[in-house]
Structure formats: C-alpha cells, structure tokens
Amino acid sequence: MEKMRHMPGLIPRFNLDYSFADFYYGVKSIFSNDYFDLEPLESLFGKKTFLFMNCGRSSLYVILKSLNLPLGSKIGVPLYSCTVVFAAIVNAGFVPCFIDIDLSNYTMDPQDLADKIDDLSAVVVIHTFGRPADMDKIQEIAGDVPIIEDCAHSLLSEYKSQKTGIIGDVSFFSLAKYISAGNGGMIILNNNEFEENLKRELALLKTPTKSNEIKHSLFVYIYSSLYHKPWYGMFAFSLGSYTEKNIDIAGKRVFNATKIRKSDFGVFLEKIETFIEKVEQQKKNSKILLDELENTGLRLPYENKDTRCNYFFFPILFESKEKRDKACEYLRNMGVDTAKLWSTTPSAAKQFYGYKGDCFHTEEFVDRILTIPNYYTLTSKELLEVANKVKKIGSLL
C-alpha cells in the first residue's frame, strides 16, 4: 500500500458528487415503474433515439456489435484513452487500430487518421478532457466509415454550436463520470440505419436484479463519501492506490454488459435537468485557473475556436516527465492531489492490444500531462489554493 502521511485537508484529484440524497433517490427508483421521462434529454439533444446500458464501455460494445462488421475488422481509436475502450472493441470481436493525437488539442489527429483510414471499418472519436475533436476534418476523412463519438468526458461540450454526441453516426456517454449518477451508459443514435440492430443487441442483455442494484447504490455512496475531505487524505487515497493495483473494485478488468440499473437511470435523469449549472460553474473555475496560471510557462487548456469545452478535466503540460513527476509529488505533499491520466496506456496497449509503437505524440504526451482539480464542488478558497500551489512549481523545478 502506498505510504502517505495523514492529510485530512488533501484536495481529491477527481470529483465524485453522489450524495445521500442521490442514494435515496436511486434506491427509490429501483422500486418505481419502468417509465422514465426523457424530456430533459430531448430538450438538450433534440428528438433522438436514446438507449441505455450499465456503463460506457457496454454502450460501445453494443454499438460495435450492431454495425454487423466481419469479425476481426479494424476499429480506429485514439491510443490516448482508457484501456476499457480497447477491451470493449476486443470483446465485440474486433481489433483496435491506434490513432495518434493532435498535440494542439489532445484529441484524434486527423492526419494520422487519414494515413490509416483505408484499413478501418469504424472510427471511435474521443472528446478527451471535454475538448471536442475536429469533427469536420474527421468526417471528411472517414467518408462512409461509421463514426462513433466517445462522449464520456464531453457531456454538454459543443463543436460549432452542436453538442458533442449528435454529430457522428452514433455516440455514447458514461453516466459515472461528470454527472456522477453512479454508473450507466447512454447511446444517442443519429443514423437511423443502425436502430434495429442496436435495439436487438440491447434486448440480449440481462437486467440487473434488485439486490444487485441496492448493493451497487450503497457501494457508490460509500465510495463517493470516502472521496471527500477528510477521509480521502486520511486513508482513502492510500487504500484506493492499493486496491486499484490489486483489486478490480470498479469492475474495469471484467467485461459484463447488462441493461442499465434503474437506480443509476433515475439519478441521471434527476440530475441532468439542472446539470448545466454545474458545468457552467466548472467552466468558471477553469477560467480562474487559466487567469491565475497564465504566466507560469505551463501549457494550459484554452478552448479552441468554434468549440465550447465543459472542462471535465483541466490538463497542464510540462516540458518533461521528470518535471511532471516532481510537480505531482510536490502538489500532493502540499495538499493537492493530481492525476497522470492514462499514463500507462501505451505500455498496456503494447502488451495486450497489439499496439506497434507508431503513435509518437501520444507516447510523448503521457509522460508530460497532469490534471489538476477544477471541479464545481471546490470552494473559492480551495480553488485559489490549487492555483497558488501550482504557481510555486516553476521556482522548484
């Protein structure tokens, strides 16, 4: 277990905003009827076909199965990703083909996609950190090849005034991420050609039992509670570091696609009605960080032209791995936890998913990136604490 002194004031790296009220509402939803009003979703995304699974990777799995591609077909996907995306591709019977990232935006590099598109049967575009990918160029390059938007990070982000998720042929969202609904995955269908197949694949999935739902909701509530001060810095960080390496507590190493839990579905629909307010607060927090850190020499995540980023994550880029690692250690010792997000993905992709080492930007990027807390539940005092401690890094490196 990772050794760390007790730090009750440690600011967690991520935001898990699943309250007792969410737990209560989720359990109540388990015993409700099967009707859920989708009007809040239609007001955000328009009249679409919405489908729901137990998690984001299950959604990708169902989408891929619905495309009726030959087994072994190659699916383009950014190497800079969580490895569960690759696992979903493999479990669906296909082969991931890794695409490099554009270092100006941290999303899929259209040029590398163009070099590999002739071998691909579908493309998964990830709006990383909530930053919309260059969809115009990607769609032009893909032509008739289906485009799947991975919007796990990009709920309510926009590309040229369109919300991410309604641009490609089909998209999926993780309801465990930004909105903290517990778990769950949502599919938005934009190309009706795939509707019948999607519904057929969804019908094959099992329905979670009520006992499974109750245990899941309780686990999520306890896990979220421990991810807050003072418990996070006192023992949950060390315990989490140990379990992440040795125990698959979040179920990421086991692929088990089911229908969505009513508990997660109910909480999601309850929270989405007012969630835009939370996103706006997180954008305000990020603007404060951008202003405070402007003269630090760090590469900061400014929005690109014609996009609106939800700032799910706030990535900063260092000159080298050595400086990034020193900054990570310093900030944690000073009470601010950070994340080297997906830093082990290239090595895992080589070991388990056939990556050949041709995504040079990504391999450089994973050694230099660090995400810092910017989430909407931070107090003004905590936000300035994060900014002031990051500003001190320059003199220490």
C-alpha positions as CSV (number, residue, x, y, z in Angstrom):
1,M,0.0,0.0,0.0
2,E,1.3,3.5,-1.0
3,K,2.7,5.2,2.1
4,M,1.5,8.8,2.8
5,R,1.1,10.8,5.9
6,H,-2.4,11.5,7.1
7,M,-3.6,14.7,5.3
8,P,-7.2,15.4,6.1
9,G,-7.0,18.6,4.0
10,L,-5.9,16.8,0.8
11,I,-8.0,18.0,-2.1
12,P,-9.0,15.0,-4.2
13,R,-7.9,14.7,-7.8
14,F,-11.4,13.9,-9.1
15,N,-15.0,14.9,-8.1
16,L,-17.4,12.2,-7.1
17,D,-20.6,14.0,-6.3
18,Y,-23.0,11.2,-5.3
19,S,-24.8,12.4,-2.1
20,F,-27.1,10.7,0.3
21,A,-30.0,12.3,-1.5
22,D,-28.8,10.7,-4.7
23,F,-28.5,7.3,-2.9
24,Y,-32.0,7.7,-1.5
25,Y,-33.4,8.7,-4.9
26,G,-31.6,5.8,-6.6
27,V,-33.0,3.2,-4.3
28,K,-36.5,4.7,-4.6
29,S,-36.1,4.4,-8.4
30,I,-35.4,0.7,-8.1
31,F,-39.0,0.1,-6.9
32,S,-40.6,2.5,-9.3
33,N,-42.4,1.6,-12.5
34,D,-40.4,1.3,-15.7
35,Y,-41.4,4.7,-17.1
36,F,-38.8,7.4,-17.1
37,D,-39.5,10.8,-18.7
38,L,-36.8,11.5,-21.4
39,E,-38.0,15.1,-22.0
40,P,-34.9,16.6,-20.2
41,L,-32.7,14.7,-22.7
42,E,-34.8,15.8,-25.7
43,S,-34.5,19.4,-24.6
44,L,-30.7,19.1,-24.7
45,F,-30.1,16.9,-27.6
46,G,-33.3,17.0,-29.7
47,K,-35.7,14.2,-30.6
48,K,-33.3,11.3,-30.8
49,T,-33.2,7.6,-30.1
50,F,-31.8,7.2,-26.6
51,L,-30.6,3.7,-25.4
52,F,-29.1,2.8,-22.0
53,M,-26.7,0.2,-20.6
54,N,-24.9,-0.4,-17.4
55,C,-21.7,1.6,-18.3
56,G,-20.0,3.5,-21.1
57,R,-17.9,0.5,-22.3
58,S,-21.0,-1.6,-22.6
59,S,-22.5,1.1,-24.8
60,L,-19.5,0.9,-27.1
61,Y,-19.7,-2.9,-27.2
62,V,-23.4,-2.8,-28.2
63,I,-22.7,-0.1,-30.8
64,L,-19.9,-2.1,-32.4
65,K,-22.0,-5.4,-32.4
66,S,-24.8,-3.5,-34.1
67,L,-22.6,-2.5,-37.1
68,N,-22.6,-6.1,-38.5
69,L,-18.9,-5.9,-39.4
70,P,-16.9,-9.0,-40.1
71,L,-15.1,-10.4,-37.1
72,G,-11.6,-9.1,-36.9
73,S,-12.4,-5.8,-38.5
74,K,-10.2,-2.9,-37.5
75,I,-11.6,-0.1,-35.4
76,G,-9.8,3.2,-35.3
77,V,-9.4,4.6,-31.8
78,P,-7.0,7.1,-30.2
79,L,-4.2,5.5,-28.3
80,Y,-4.6,8.2,-25.6
81,S,-7.6,6.6,-23.9
82,C,-8.7,4.4,-21.0
83,T,-7.9,0.8,-21.9
84,V,-11.5,-0.2,-21.2
85,V,-12.3,1.2,-24.6
86,F,-9.9,-1.2,-26.2
87,A,-11.4,-4.1,-24.2
88,A,-14.8,-3.2,-25.5
89,I,-13.5,-3.4,-29.1
90,V,-11.9,-6.7,-28.5
91,N,-14.9,-8.2,-26.6
92,A,-17.1,-7.2,-29.6
93,G,-14.8,-9.3,-31.8
94,F,-12.7,-6.6,-33.4
95,V,-9.2,-5.3,-33.5
96,P,-8.2,-1.8,-32.2
97,C,-6.1,0.2,-34.7
98,F,-4.4,3.0,-32.8
99,I,-4.5,6.6,-34.0
100,D,-2.2,9.3,-32.6
101,I,-3.4,12.6,-31.0
102,D,-3.0,16.1,-32.2
103,L,-0.9,17.9,-29.5
104,S,-2.7,21.2,-30.1
105,N,-6.0,19.7,-28.8
106,Y,-5.1,16.3,-27.3
107,T,-7.8,14.6,-29.5
108,M,-7.6,12.4,-32.6
109,D,-5.0,13.6,-35.1
110,P,-6.9,13.9,-38.5
111,Q,-3.6,13.4,-40.4
112,D,-2.8,10.1,-38.7
113,L,-6.4,9.0,-39.3
114,A,-6.0,9.8,-43.0
115,D,-2.9,7.6,-43.2
116,K,-4.8,4.7,-41.7
117,I,-8.4,5.1,-42.8
118,D,-8.2,2.6,-45.7
119,D,-7.8,-0.3,-43.2
120,L,-10.7,0.8,-40.9
121,S,-14.3,-0.3,-40.7
122,A,-15.3,2.2,-38.0
123,V,-13.8,5.1,-36.1
124,V,-14.1,5.9,-32.3
125,V,-13.6,9.6,-31.8
126,I,-12.9,10.6,-28.1
127,H,-13.6,14.1,-27.0
128,T,-10.8,14.0,-24.4
129,F,-11.0,16.1,-21.3
130,G,-14.2,17.5,-22.7
131,R,-12.4,19.1,-25.6
132,P,-14.3,18.5,-28.9
133,A,-12.3,16.8,-31.6
134,D,-12.0,18.3,-35.1
135,M,-15.2,16.6,-36.4
136,D,-15.3,18.4,-39.7
137,K,-11.9,17.0,-40.8
138,I,-12.6,13.6,-39.2
139,Q,-15.9,13.3,-41.1
140,E,-14.3,14.3,-44.3
141,I,-11.6,11.7,-44.0
142,A,-13.9,8.9,-42.8
143,G,-16.4,9.3,-45.6
144,D,-18.8,6.4,-45.4
145,V,-16.9,4.7,-42.5
146,P,-19.2,4.9,-39.4
147,I,-18.1,7.5,-36.7
148,I,-18.7,6.7,-33.1
149,E,-18.4,9.6,-30.7
150,D,-17.0,8.7,-27.2
151,C,-18.5,11.5,-25.1
152,A,-17.6,10.0,-21.7
153,H,-15.7,13.3,-20.9
154,S,-17.8,15.7,-23.0
155,L,-21.3,15.9,-21.7
156,L,-22.6,19.4,-22.8
157,S,-19.4,20.3,-24.7
158,E,-20.1,21.9,-28.1
159,Y,-18.5,21.8,-31.5
160,K,-19.6,24.6,-33.8
161,S,-22.8,25.1,-31.8
162,Q,-23.6,21.4,-31.8
163,K,-23.4,19.4,-28.7
164,T,-21.0,16.5,-28.8
165,G,-22.9,13.3,-29.3
166,I,-25.2,14.4,-32.1
167,I,-22.5,14.9,-34.8
168,G,-21.3,11.4,-35.7
169,D,-23.4,8.4,-36.7
170,V,-23.8,7.3,-33.0
171,S,-22.4,8.3,-29.7
172,F,-22.1,7.1,-26.1
173,F,-21.8,8.7,-22.7
174,S,-20.6,7.4,-19.3
175,L,-23.0,8.4,-16.6
176,A,-20.5,7.6,-13.9
177,K,-18.2,10.5,-15.0
178,Y,-19.0,14.2,-14.9
179,I,-22.6,13.8,-13.7
180,S,-21.9,11.2,-11.0
181,A,-25.0,9.2,-11.5
182,G,-23.4,6.1,-10.0
183,N,-22.8,4.3,-13.3
184,G,-24.6,3.7,-16.6
185,G,-24.1,4.3,-20.3
186,M,-26.2,6.2,-22.8
187,I,-26.3,5.9,-26.5
188,I,-27.6,8.6,-28.8
189,L,-28.4,7.4,-32.3
190,N,-28.1,9.9,-35.1
191,N,-28.0,7.5,-38.1
192,N,-31.3,5.5,-38.0
193,E,-29.7,2.8,-40.2
194,F,-28.4,1.2,-37.1
195,E,-31.6,1.5,-34.9
196,E,-33.0,-2.0,-35.4
197,N,-29.6,-3.7,-34.8
198,L,-29.0,-1.6,-31.7
199,K,-32.3,-2.5,-30.2
200,R,-31.7,-6.1,-31.0
201,E,-28.4,-6.1,-29.2
202,L,-29.8,-4.3,-26.2
203,A,-32.6,-6.8,-25.9
204,L,-30.0,-9.6,-25.5
205,L,-28.6,-8.0,-22.3
206,K,-29.5,-9.2,-18.9
207,T,-31.5,-7.0,-16.4
208,P,-29.8,-6.4,-13.1
209,T,-31.6,-7.8,-10.0
210,K,-33.0,-5.5,-7.3
211,S,-30.5,-6.8,-4.8
212,N,-27.6,-6.0,-7.2
213,E,-29.0,-2.5,-7.6
214,I,-29.2,-1.9,-3.9
215,K,-25.7,-3.1,-3.2
216,H,-24.4,-1.1,-6.1
217,S,-26.1,2.1,-4.9
218,L,-24.7,1.6,-1.4
219,F,-21.2,0.9,-2.7
220,V,-21.3,4.1,-4.9
221,Y,-22.5,6.2,-1.9
222,I,-19.8,4.9,0.4
223,Y,-17.1,5.2,-2.3
224,S,-18.1,8.8,-3.1
225,S,-18.2,9.7,0.6
226,L,-14.6,8.5,1.1
227,Y,-13.5,10.5,-1.9
228,H,-14.1,13.7,0.1
229,K,-12.2,15.5,2.8
230,P,-11.2,14.5,5.4
231,W,-11.4,10.8,4.6
232,Y,-9.6,11.0,1.3
233,G,-6.4,12.3,2.7
234,M,-6.6,10.3,6.0
235,F,-6.8,6.9,4.5
236,A,-8.9,6.6,1.3
237,F,-6.1,7.7,-1.0
238,S,-3.7,5.1,0.2
239,L,-6.4,2.4,0.3
240,G,-7.5,3.4,-3.2
241,S,-4.0,3.2,-4.6
242,Y,-3.6,-0.3,-3.2
243,T,-7.0,-1.6,-4.4
244,E,-6.6,0.0,-7.9
245,K,-3.4,-2.0,-8.4
246,N,-4.5,-5.3,-6.7
247,I,-8.3,-5.4,-6.7
248,D,-10.7,-4.6,-9.5
249,I,-13.0,-2.7,-7.2
250,A,-14.5,-0.6,-10.0
251,G,-15.0,-3.7,-12.3
252,K,-12.8,-2.3,-15.1
253,R,-11.0,-5.6,-15.7
254,V,-14.2,-7.6,-16.0
255,F,-16.4,-7.1,-19.0
256,N,-20.1,-7.6,-18.1
257,A,-22.6,-5.8,-20.3
258,T,-26.1,-5.5,-18.9
259,K,-29.1,-3.2,-19.2
260,I,-28.9,0.0,-17.1
261,R,-29.7,-0.2,-13.4
262,K,-32.9,1.8,-12.6
263,S,-31.1,3.3,-9.7
264,D,-28.5,4.9,-12.0
265,F,-31.1,5.8,-14.6
266,G,-33.3,7.6,-12.1
267,V,-30.4,9.6,-10.6
268,F,-29.1,10.6,-14.0
269,L,-32.5,11.9,-15.2
270,E,-33.0,13.8,-11.9
271,K,-29.5,15.4,-12.1
272,I,-29.4,16.2,-15.8
273,E,-32.3,18.8,-15.6
274,T,-30.0,21.2,-13.7
275,F,-26.6,19.9,-14.6
276,I,-25.8,22.8,-17.0
277,E,-25.4,25.0,-13.9
278,K,-22.7,22.6,-12.6
279,V,-20.9,22.7,-15.9
280,E,-21.0,26.5,-16.0
281,Q,-19.5,26.6,-12.5
282,Q,-16.8,24.2,-13.6
283,K,-16.1,26.4,-16.6
284,K,-15.9,29.5,-14.3
285,N,-13.4,27.6,-12.0
286,S,-11.3,26.7,-15.1
287,K,-11.3,30.4,-16.2
288,I,-10.0,31.4,-12.8
289,L,-7.2,28.8,-13.2
290,L,-6.4,29.9,-16.7
291,D,-6.1,33.5,-15.5
292,E,-4.1,32.6,-12.3
293,L,-1.6,30.3,-14.2
294,E,-1.2,32.5,-17.3
295,N,2.4,33.4,-16.7
296,T,3.7,30.1,-15.3
297,G,5.2,28.8,-18.6
298,L,2.9,25.7,-18.4
299,R,0.8,24.7,-21.4
300,L,-2.8,25.5,-20.4
301,P,-6.0,24.1,-21.9
302,Y,-7.5,27.1,-23.6
303,E,-10.6,26.5,-25.7
304,N,-10.2,26.1,-29.4
305,K,-12.0,28.3,-31.9
306,D,-15.7,27.3,-32.5
307,T,-15.8,25.0,-29.5
308,R,-17.2,25.1,-26.0
309,C,-15.3,22.8,-23.6
310,N,-17.1,21.6,-20.5
311,Y,-13.7,21.4,-18.7
312,F,-14.4,18.0,-17.3
313,F,-10.6,17.8,-16.7
314,F,-8.0,20.6,-16.5
315,P,-4.8,19.3,-18.1
316,I,-1.5,21.1,-17.8
317,L,1.5,20.1,-19.9
318,F,5.1,20.1,-18.6
319,E,8.4,20.2,-20.6
320,S,9.4,16.7,-19.4
321,K,8.4,13.6,-17.5
322,E,10.9,14.5,-14.8
323,K,9.3,17.9,-14.2
324,R,5.8,16.5,-14.4
325,D,6.6,13.8,-11.8
326,K,8.3,16.3,-9.4
327,A,5.3,18.6,-9.7
328,C,2.9,15.7,-9.0
329,E,4.8,14.7,-5.8
330,Y,5.2,18.3,-4.7
331,L,1.5,19.2,-5.1
332,R,0.4,16.1,-3.3
333,N,2.7,16.8,-0.4
334,M,1.3,20.4,-0.3
335,G,-2.3,19.1,-0.1
336,V,-3.4,19.0,-3.8
337,D,-3.8,15.6,-5.4
338,T,-3.4,15.3,-9.2
339,A,-3.6,12.6,-11.9
340,K,-1.2,11.4,-14.6
341,L,-4.2,10.4,-16.6
342,W,-3.8,7.2,-18.7
343,S,0.0,7.4,-18.4
344,T,0.3,3.6,-18.6
345,T,-2.0,3.2,-21.7
346,P,0.8,2.9,-24.3
347,S,2.6,0.1,-22.4
348,A,-0.7,-1.7,-21.7
349,A,-1.7,-1.4,-25.4
350,K,1.6,-2.9,-26.5
351,Q,1.3,-5.8,-24.0
352,F,-2.4,-6.7,-24.5
353,Y,-3.8,-5.0,-27.6
354,G,-1.3,-5.2,-30.4
355,Y,0.0,-1.6,-30.4
356,K,3.1,-1.3,-32.6
357,G,4.6,1.9,-31.3
358,D,3.6,4.3,-34.1
359,C,1.8,7.0,-32.1
360,F,4.7,9.2,-31.2
361,H,2.8,12.2,-30.0
362,T,0.8,10.1,-27.5
363,E,3.9,8.4,-26.1
364,E,5.4,11.8,-25.5
365,F,2.2,13.3,-24.1
366,V,1.5,10.7,-21.5
367,D,4.9,11.5,-19.8
368,R,4.2,15.2,-19.6
369,I,0.5,15.6,-18.7
370,L,-1.0,16.2,-15.3
371,T,-4.6,17.1,-14.5
372,I,-5.4,19.4,-11.5
373,P,-8.6,19.8,-9.5
374,N,-11.0,22.3,-11.1
375,Y,-14.4,20.7,-10.3
376,Y,-17.6,22.6,-9.5
377,T,-17.8,21.5,-5.8
378,L,-14.5,23.2,-4.9
379,T,-14.8,26.2,-2.7
380,S,-13.3,29.5,-3.8
381,K,-10.6,29.1,-1.1
382,E,-9.8,25.6,-2.4
383,L,-9.6,26.8,-6.0
384,L,-7.1,29.5,-5.1
385,E,-5.2,27.1,-3.0
386,V,-4.8,24.9,-6.1
387,A,-3.7,27.8,-8.3
388,N,-1.2,29.2,-5.8
389,K,0.5,25.9,-5.2
390,V,0.7,25.2,-8.9
391,K,2.3,28.7,-9.4
392,K,5.0,27.7,-6.9
393,I,6.1,24.8,-9.1
394,G,8.1,26.9,-11.5
395,S,10.6,28.0,-8.9
396,L,11.0,24.4,-7.7
397,L,11.7,22.7,-11.0
